[in-house]
Amino acid sequence: MRTAPWDELTAALVAYRALPRKQLKARLKPSLLLDYRCRDNCLLLYCWQSPAGRLVYLPQYKLSPNLNARTSVPAARQKRTSDGDRRWLDRVTTLAEFTMLGAAGGAALKCDHVDTVATGDVLAAHVEQATPGRPFRQLFPV
């Protein structure tokens, strides 16, 4: 029986969280397609090829109270934060979630040094330049 896509995504996130960082990087390296970081080396996005398709990992981040209030709604904060307010959870999703948006939207890339969006078009173009194990690497801000 084939598992539902969200079960595969949940399993990928659980596995991602469970492995020590060095082990995780070694395991992802042969399948890594995208590696986005800020200039201070904070991870912003990983994309890798998996049996479930191309998956994207977005790490957790924290927003200032003002920016958080302007860019989100209470229901989303309750569901997608660890503290019910500003500490947004890490997540794994499919690359298709972003590429289907084209230039109209994409993946939010956030850390203490960067707050930007990689549009679906940009993500698709970067993945086309990569092969598993030889990822496209991008530093932000560009």
Rosetta blueprint (number, residue, H / E / L):
1 M L
2 R L
3 T L
4 A L
5 P H
6 W H
7 D H
8 E H
9 L H
10 T H
11 A H
12 A H
13 L H
14 V H
15 A H
16 Y H
17 R H
18 A H
19 L L
20 P L
21 R H
22 K H
23 Q H
24 L H
25 K H
26 A H
27 R H
28 L H
29 K H
30 P H
31 S H
32 L E
33 L E
34 L E
35 D E
36 Y E
37 R E
38 C E
39 R L
40 D L
41 N L
42 C L
43 L E
44 L E
45 L E
46 Y E
47 C E
48 W E
49 Q E
50 S E
51 P L
52 A L
53 G E
54 R E
55 L E
56 V E
57 Y E
58 L E
59 P L
60 Q L
61 Y E
62 K E
63 L L
64 S L
65 P H
66 N H
67 L H
68 N H
69 A H
70 R H
71 T H
72 S L
73 V L
74 P H
75 A H
76 A H
77 R H
78 Q H
79 K H
80 R H
81 T E
82 S L
83 D L
84 G L
85 D L
86 R L
87 R E
88 W E
89 L L
90 D L
91 R E
92 V E
93 T E
94 T E
95 L L
96 A H
97 E H
98 F H
99 T H
100 M L
101 L L
102 G H
103 A H
104 A H
105 G L
106 G E
107 A E
108 A E
109 L E
110 K E
111 C L
112 D L
113 H L
114 V L
115 D E
116 T E
117 V E
118 A E
119 T E
120 G H
121 D H
122 V H
123 L H
124 A H
125 A H
126 H H
127 V H
128 E H
129 Q L
130 A L
131 T E
132 P L
133 G L
134 R E
135 P L
136 F E
137 R E
138 Q E
139 L E
140 F E
141 P L
142 V L
